[in-house]
Each structure stands twice: as C-alpha cells, then as structure tokens.
Amino acid sequence: MPLKIVQGDLTEMKVDAIVNAANTTLKMGGGVCGAIFLKAGPEELQKECDAIHMCPVGSAVMTKGYRLKAKHIIHAVGPIWQGGHHQEEEMLKSAYESALKLAESHHLESVAFPLISSGIYGYPKEEALRVAREAITDFLENSDLLVYVVIYDQRSLKISAERRSSLEKYILEYYEHEQRRGLVRRKWESDDRYLDSAMETPSLSIEEATESISLEDYFDKMEETFSERLLKLIDEKGYTDAQIYKKANITRQHFSKIRVDKDYQPRKNTAISFAIALELNLKEALDLLGCAGYTLSHSSMFDTIIEYFFVTKNYDIFEINEILFAKKVHTLD
C-alpha cells in the first residue's frame, strides 16, 4: 500500500489509527501529544493510559480514539535526540515498526504518523523524515497498510544544498523561461536565494525527446492503450507486477484494475508514477504518458520538476514527493 506525505492536522485525520508521539509514562504532554489528548478527551484517554502504566522507548501501545475521527490511538515512544551517537536511529525505527506491527495485528487498514521525536525531543526534522520513510517503506514491502506521514508545516522539510542547487538551476532554465514568455502567470520563488553551483545541461530535453519520435512510431503508439504499453514494459524490463506497483506507490487493488481493463485511463499522476517505477528515460516516459494522452510541459512547475528527475535518473518516488511537497506542488499519489 502507498506511503503518502500530507500537510495538515494529525488529529483531524480520518484513518483507523493516528500515532501519538508519546512519552514512556504515557502522560499528556505538549506538542503533538498534548493536541491528541485535548482533541480525544484528556480525562478518558489519560485513565486508559494510566491503566497501561508505561511504554518503553522504541515500543508502542494502543488505546481507543475517543472523540477523535480515528478509531484508535497508537502511542509510540521515540528517543530523545542526544547528538545521534546513542542509538537514536535504531530506537526511532523501532518505534515506527512497533506502531506498524500493532496496527497490522489489529487488522487496521490505515494509520497516520507525525514525525516522531522531531518536536520537543529534538530529533532533526530532515533526519526524522528519512528514518520514518525508511522504516515505513521497509514494512510496506510485505503489508497492505495505507500509511500517512502528516507534516504540520511544510517549511520543516529541507532540501539538501546540492539537490536544491541543481533543481533550481533546472527550473530557472526551463520553467521561468516559459514564464517570461507569458505562458504561465504564477511567479515561482525559492524559499532561499538561488544557489549558483553549476549543473550540466541535460542530454535530452522534452522537445528533443518528442522530436525523436517518428510519425510512424507516433501512430503505432496511438493504437496501443496505456495498460497494454505498461504491461509490455513490465515484461520487457524483467519486473514483476508487485515490484512495479510497490515502486510506483500504487495499491495492489488499483493495479488489478489496470491489468484487467485494457482501456483503463489513468490520471496523469498515476502514469508518471509508473514511468518512475519502471526507471524509464525521458523519451520512454513521454511515450508511456502519450499512450494516456499526456505529456510534460515547461509551463508547469510540477512537470518541470518531474522532468528534472527523469533527466537526472533519480527514480526514488518518495524523495520526489518530498521535494514536490517542500516546493508546495501537488505530490504523486
């Protein structure tokens, strides 16, 4: 099942369980913990927590959701940050794994996490997100849970200086050029000033990739539906169905619809996700998108960022979503 990064209020999530970044004594605290207690009903929730008594670091326990939209609360205890040299990462991963195992053992279908330990416990947010992503994606290799990571403030997500530099240079070269031509109205501004480190010019642009498709190839592809082309690519590249829908962050049920319906019409996001999962080059990606009636355009910030990842051959869909999220552009889902 997919992992989705969303911005919002964790206490308002309509899922089977939300995860509380708890303390070992399961007492009402501040931050996320305090907000959950207040929304759920502090007296009733504290009474049930007191009956459980305590929860060690790296572990998790479950209570009722009371007045929350979620049916349950999973209380997971993360470590206090002490510089990163006291097994903090191992304990934080354990907290996520314990919460996920608890959700699965109770046959829950959806769970929403905060960034555990990243508040008053001081775990650096960028590192906290990396650990969360690794722990959750590892678990989802063999699970059908739908998992959300809920970020309250997009500004808490940071892009590395190296990635920011190359991405922003690419956006300046293409997206802002289209703006100056009057093709789009929105003015994109970086959260920080542009960085000046150089990036090599991409070997194949959208225009070059499209021009390299002959008219004969174009009409051949018009006769091939998206699902036919997708299934053929999976076979040609030696993948299994499960490998591709998991890499694409798509549910098994969704993929089943594609397999049985040769005339299936995907959303653009879905088509892009499969192109990323298949690790296609830019030309191949445009071919696949074309089967569904889509393309990429330099007049769109989203499309320009997506093209950047195809050009740089970075096919980590979760990293792509993190950057789209940080840049306040809709994510792949």
Residue, then its C-alpha position, 0 to 999 in steps of 0.5 A: m500500500p502507498l506511503k503518502i506525505v500530507q500537510g495538515d492536522l494529525t488529529e483531524m485525520k480520518v484513518d483507523a489509527i493516528v500515532n501519538a508521539a508519546n512519552t514512556t509514562l504515557k502522560m499528556g504532554g505538549g506538542v503533538c501529544g498534548a493536541i491528541f489528548l485535548k482533541a480525544g478527551p484528556e480525562e478518558l484517554q489519560k485513565e486508559c493510559d494510566a491503566i497501561h502504566m508505561c511504554p518503553v522507548g522504541s515500543a508502542v501501545m494502543t488505546k481507543g480514539y475517543r472523540l477523535k475521527a480515528k478509531h484508535i490511538i497508537h502511542a509510540v515512544g521515540p528517543i530523545w535526540q542526544g547528538g545521534h551517537h546513542q542509538e537514536e536511529e535504531m530506537l526511532k525505527s523501532a518505534y515506527e515498526s512497533a506502531l506498524k506491527l500493532a496496527e497490522s495485528h489489529h487488522l487496521e487498514s490505515v494509520a497516520f504518523p507525525l514525525i516522531s521525536s522531531g518536536i520537543y525531543g529534538y530529533p532533526k526534522e530532515e533526519a526524522l523524515r528519512v528514518a520514518r520513510e525508511a522504516i515505513t517503506d521497509f514494512l510496506e514491502n510485505s503489508d497492505l497498510l495505507v500509511y500517512v506521514v502528516i507534516y504540520d508545516q511544510r517549511s520543516l522539510k529541507i532540501s539538501a544544498e546540492r539537490r536544491s542547487s541543481l533543481e533550481k538551476y533546472i527550473l530557472e532554465y526551463y520553467e521561468h523561461e516559459q514564464r517570461r514568455g507569458l505562458v504561465r502567470r504564477k511567479w515561482e520563488s525559492d524559499d532561499r536565494y538561488l544557489d549558483s553551483a553549476m549543473e550540466t545541461p541535460s542530454l535530452s530535453i522534452e522537445e528533443a525527446t518528442e522530436s525523436i519520435s517518428l510519425e510512424d512510431y507516433f501512430d503505432k503508439m496511438e493504437e496501443t492503450f496505456s495498460e497494454r504499453l505498461l504491461k509490455l514494459i513490465d515484461e520487457k524490463g524483467y519486473t514483476d507486477a508487485q515490484i512495479y506497483k510497490k515502486a510506483n506507490i500504487t495499491r495492489q487493488h488499483f493495479s488489478k484494475i489496470r491489468v484487467d481493463k485494457d482501456y483503463q485511463p489513468r490520471k496523469n499522476t498515476a502514469i508518471s508514477f509508473a514511468i518512475a517505477l519502471e526507471l524509464n528515460l525521458k523519451e520512454a516516459l513521454d511515450l508511456l504518458g502519450c499512450a494516456g494522452y499526456t505529456l510534460s510541459h515547461s509551463s508547469m512547475f510540477d512537470t518541470i520538476i518531474e522532468y528534472f528527475f527523469v533527466t537526472k535518473n533519480y527514480d526514488i518516488f518518495e524523495i520526489n514527493e518530498i521535494l514536490f511537497a517542500k516546493k508546495v506542488h501537488t505530490l504523486d499519489 
